[in-house]
Amino acid sequence: MFKRLVTSAVLGAALLGSQASLAADYTLKFGHLANEQHIWNQAALKFKELVEENSDGQIEVQVYPNEQLGAEMDVINSIQLGTADMTITGESLQNWAPKAAMMAVPYAFRDSEHLRQAVEGDIGDQIEAQITERANLVPLAWFERGPRELTSNRPITSPEDLDGIRLRVPNVPLFVDAWEALGARPTPMAFSEVFTALQQSTIQAQENPLSLIESASFDEVQDYVNLTGHVRSWIYVVIGRNQLEAMPDDLQQVVRDAAQEMQAYEADLFATDQERLRQSLEERGMEFVEVDTEAFAEKARPAVLEALNDEQRALYDAIQDL
């Protein structure tokens, strides 16, 4: 009997030791706002796979989509308090780092390549450094976001075609000012109210990336997608600086390397998804209209510059010089 008890105790201790050896030394809680099917979540899961494999299980990544850890600002605050570790965030960072406002300025970027040059060059370095210094968050990777396009029930190819059109915009003062300068009548409105407002002709147009145009079924109440591309922006995957620096150098490098692989993986998903979105909306009956983007940019520029402070204006000018 005594021998059986000793044997059981030894086996139990061995089992506990085995389980302990499998436990990760570090756990990263990665919360974000996208749903399970979104390409951002697919990218987050790729990051999890790479980190856990390349750290030999020393780091566990727990991914929480769908705002399970709270809204964007809530998760940022949680990271700063140490109760979460990573998130995906964009121009909200300007609450700490004013240079991050450049992540969503109308007509700051001509096209995707111009955007990439800025983000991956000195301009991006300045923005990232300010985010790290003032928000205590380290940008690990960046994702391009789909450009915001204008939908309407008549084709719009130049600013003159706006002609007082009632246009829903988010409650962002810079967006309101830019569309007023372009000749529209911008109306700030909650996104949840837009479909009904279009249906009832309270407003006549709205602007959003193709992904939201599709998911909100705006094809049912709008005929045209006018390719204004008026806001080209990006978003960062960030980690708390304290959390990253708490790891040994080799594991920090595992995290950084996995983030770069995740960035390339997401870029491929993004390109494919943009093609799919256009095809989907065309199949639903929407017509895509090429516009005179230079005319739009030129007319909006005074309002954009008026809204920027000196620090932001210097960055804007540097972007235009690329």
C-alpha positions, 0 to 999 in steps of 0.5 A, a space after each residue: 500500500 505504501 509503495 503504491 502511494 509513493 509511486 502515485 506521488 512520484 507519478 503525480 509530481 512528474 505530471 505536474 513537472 511536465 505541465 509546468 515545463 509546457 507553460 509559457 514564460 510570457 503571455 501576450 493578450 492581443 485585443 482588437 476591434 475586428 471580427 473573426 473573419 476580418 483580415 486583421 484577425 487572420 493576421 493576428 492569428 498568424 502572429 500568434 502561430 509564428 511567435 509560439 512556434 519560434 519561441 519554442 512555447 516560451 511566449 503564448 499569444 491570446 487573441 481577442 477579436 470583436 472588442 472582447 477586451 473593450 473598444 480601441 481606447 479601452 484596450 490602449 488604456 489597459 495596455 498602459 496599465 499592464 492588463 492587456 499587451 497588444 492591439 491594432 490602432 490608428 489615428 486615435 494615437 494622436 490623443 498622445 502623439 500629435 504626429 499620428 494625426 497624419 494617419 488620416 489626413 485627406 489627400 495627404 497621399 497620392 496612392 498606395 506607393 506614396 503611403 508606403 514610402 512615408 510609413 517606411 521612411 523617416 516620416 514613419 520613424 518620426 511618428 513611431 518614435 513619438 507614439 513610443 515616447 508619449 503613449 508608451 506603445 511600440 509599433 511592431 507592424 503596419 497595415 494599409 487601410 482601404 481608401 475612403 471612397 464616396 458613394 452617391 446616386 449620381 456620378 461625381 467626377 469633379 468637385 463641381 459635381 458635388 453641388 451642395 450634396 448632403 453628405 454623411 461624414 463621421 464626427 471628425 472636424 477635419 473631414 467636415 472642413 474638407 468636404 465643405 471646402 469641396 462644395 458639399 454639405 457634410 452632415 456628421 452622423 453615427 454610422 448606424 444611422 446612415 443606411 436609413 438616412 440614405 433610404 429616406 433621402 435625408 442625406 444623398 451620399 456617404 464616404 467609407 472604405 469598400 469593406 464598410 460599403 459592402 458590409 453595410 449593404 449601401 449598394 441597396 441605396 446607392 448606385 455609384 462608387 466614386 473613386 475619390 480615395 480622399 483618405 488613404 491611411 494605415 494602422 499599427 499593431 502595437 505592444 506595450 513598451 514595458 511588456 516588450 522590454 520585460 522579455 529577454 532580447 532573444 524573445 523580443 526579436 522573436 516578437 519583432 520578426 513575427 510582426 514583420 512576417 505578419 505584416 507581409 501576410 496581411 498585405 497579401 490578404 489586403 490586396 486580394 480583399 480589395 479586388 474581391 470587394 470591388 467585384 462584389 459591389 459591381 456584381 450587386 449593381 454598383 458602378 465605379 467612377 474614376 474622378 479627377 483626384 488632383 482637382 479634389 486634392 487641390 480644392 481641399 488643401 486650404 482647409 486641410 492646412 488650416 486644420 494642422 498645427 505647425 508640427 503636423 504641417 511640417 510632416 504634411 509638407 514632407 509627405 508632399 515632397 516625397 
